[in-house]
Each structure stands twice: as C-alpha cells, then as structure tokens.
Amino acid sequence: MVSNVSNTNLVPRVGFVSLGCPKATSDSERILTQLRAEGYVISPDYHQSDFVIVNTCGFIDDAVAESLEAIGEALAENGKVIVTGCLGAKSDIVRSAYPDVLAVTGPHDVDGVMAAVHAHKPRPHDPYIDLVPPQGIRLTPPHYAYLKISEGCNHRCSFCIIPGMRGDLVSRPIGDLMQEAEHLVDAGVKELLIISQDTSAYGVDVKYRTGFWHGRPIKTRMTELVDALSQLGVWVRLHYVYPYPHVDEVLPLMAQGKVLPYLDIPFQHASPRILRAMKRPAAAEKALTRIRAWREICPELVIRSTFITGFPGETEADFDELMDFIDEAQLDRVGCFTYSPVEGATANALPDHVPDDIKEERKARLMERQADISAERLAQRIGQQLTVLIDEVTPEGAIARSYAEAPEIDGVVVIESAKNLEVGQMITVRVIDSGEHDLWAECVTEHP
C-alpha cells in the first residue's frame, strides 16, 4: 500500500469517486462544493489524497458490486475512505466487506460527510468562501448541469428500495432552486436537466406553498417551476416524470418553445396486472390516451421510457401486452432491464419468479422491436434542420445533441467535417442520415 502520510502544514487534499445516477451526481456536487468552500483541495488521484470519499449506488446488485469494488480500490490505493450514498444506507453491507472504512453515511447527507471529514482531517484555517464559484463545484461539462429539485419519493413501488434509502419526498424551496439555476446560467450553462425521484410530485409535500423569486410569488409546483426556469433563456429538460394529470399542463409550455419538448417517463410495464403487482401509479390504457393527447398538443414531443422484463408473475400474455404497448406508443427512446431482486424490496416475496433465461429473451425481443421503431422515427428527421448543442469536438467533426437527446442516455448527432466549432456552442444543422440511435448532420448556421 502506498503511504498516505501527508504534511500537516499543507492544505488537505481529498480524492473523490462518484457513482450512480444523476441524482447521486447532484449529491456529489453538493459535497464537493462544501469541501471547496471550506478550503479543501480536490485531488485527481488516490496517492496524493489525505483520504478518499466514495459516493456509492446501491439500487441493484450490479450497482452494489460496482460500489464495493470502488471502495476496495480506494482502500487499496489510499487506505483512508469515507463512504456515502445509497449503499451507505446499508452500512452493514459496507462494514462487513470493509470494516476499516473511516465512516459510512447515507444518501444526500452532506452534513454527515463533512462531520466525518472534520473528524479525520480538520478544516483548513480561515478559508475564504470565494474559493468556490457561485454555481458550486460541478462534475458535468460547463455547458450543461443537473438541477435536483427534491429528495426522496412517496411511492412504494414493490421493486424499489429508494424510499428506504432516501426517505419520503422533500421538495427544495423554489426560491433556492431559481437562485441556483441563475448562478448556473451566469456561469455559462446552456442546458438545465431537471432531476429528482419523482419530478411531477414537486411541491406535494409542502402542499404547493408559495415561494418567492426576486420578490415575485411562485407556487412550489412543477408547472410553475418550469415556467420560471424557461425565463432564463436556456434549454430546460425534464427527467423522471410520472404521468400525473398536471403533467398535461407542461405540454403547452413545450409547444410554445418555453421548455424542451422531451419527457422522460419510466412506464416500467403495460400489463395492468403487472403494474398492480409493481404498485405503479399508472395504467397502460390511460398512458396511451395521454401520449396521443400530448402529441396533438405538441407534435415535436420526444418520449423516452424504461421497462422491466421478467417481473415476478409475468406471463407470456403479460409480455405480449407490453409488446403491444411498444407498438402503439411509438416511443422515441427506450431502455430495458431484466428484473433483479434487491434486498429489502417487497417484490422479492411475490410468487412465480421468472427464470433468468426467459427474462433475457424477453428483453432481447423488446429491444429488437424498439430498435426498429427508433430507427423509423429517427429516419423521419432526415432533411430537418435542428438546433444542436456541441458536446465534443474531434479532428473528424463534432458530437452534438438536439432537444431530442439527453446526455449519457440517448443517442447523439454526429456532425462530420465540421470546422471552427467549440464545446458548448449552439448551431443549426441539417440531418442527412440516421441509424437506430444516432443522427448524422451537416452545419447550416452558427448561433450567436
């Protein structure tokens, strides 16, 4: 093991590992911001760090394994590790695997992490708060950022343990959100990705009470929040939206160009029987009717979703209903997972678990069907002009996204033979070709 003894006269250096979903990324950004605000330096490697913080994921078995591997690597390379995040909510798992970790805290526990940091490496003397920019420390590129609007979830889906890890819904004050968003935009962010466990439920816990932004009253509710964010002049993209009735109110804002016509809605299944077993707050028949109505209001709307195959009790007839839904809904982007038992989930006790080979076979069939649908919908964009945001510039061209593509999870727009482009730039392109996931385009004009 490499010695991690440091000179006590030097500013403490912290290594950091962030795993999991965008909500965990947002938690990491808050921790990093607090560390920098107190004068700690973020180190790019284990060997130069006084200790390492690992923000873990613990939702499914693969995520638990990845998190434990990351903790083990940090311990091997550095020797001093603070564990936080969703797996931290299961401290017995962490402690049994690695009893030598310095501390274990749960998700979105900045205070707990900082208490552990202070216990093992006291904060530097008299730090200056201007060590931290107003927008805080970000793990995303400078041109887009996640804006987490709430913590926790009030649903009790039978396959999910997130409420047990992150608690019930707690909405952030709308004034604080708008101030954070303004700081991000002032720092050059051009796309705000709105995230939470249940974006549609924003404000339910505080009964949609009125908050204030620049002295103006704003109701703590998704529709009003999105309308306010639209006034900042940047892309606003909605993730993790449950199809509650008031989601319909956001569609006119999309049709008016105030918010990106993009919805990330985790339908999870289409069989009413399986949805009831999952304890999902939606029905497939209503979902299809809603999707048709949304597209009438906003024909440009792009919908991505996720589904689970092989949920306990899923029959071939149930799966056929899901496949029929895929055909009818004509969703633009789809992710699919096979059911994975998670410790603490009530679905584990359900009868008639589906064999792994059948789960995988159904997943393959669904994704093959969806690939055809996605390819057909992307082909309809050939010849269209789109505004895109440049994510990467290479010698061969550039990688960009339009309103229809969220970073990391969707496809991209490939711009070939592009010159004089910069990351974070917005330009107009013409689509010249398409595939199952990506588009190819040529430059038309640059935006000021």
Buried (B, 14 or more C-beta within 10 A) or exposed (E): EEEBEBEEEEEBBBBBBBBBBBBBBBBBBBBBBBBBBBBBBBBEEBEBBBBBBBBBBBBBEEBBEBBBEBBBBBBEBBBBBBBBBBBBBBBEBBEEBBEEBBBBBBBBBBEBBBBBBEEBBEBBEEBEEEBBEEBBBBBBBBBBBBBBBBBBBBBEBBBBBBBEBBBEBBBBBBBEBBBBBBBBBEBEBBBBBBBBBBBBBBBBBBEBEEBEBEEEEBBBBBBBBBBBBBEBEBBBBBBBBBBBEEBBBBBEBBBEEBBBBBBBBBBBBBBBBBBEBBBBBBBBEEBBEBBEEBBEBBEEBBBBBBBBBBBBBBEEEBBEBBBBBBEBBBBBBBBBBBBBBBEEBBBEEBEEBBEEEBBEBBBEBBBEBBBEBBEEBBEEBBEEEBBBBBBEBEEEBBBBBBBBBBBEEBBBBBBEEBEEBEBBBBBBBBBBBBBBBBBBBBBEEEEE
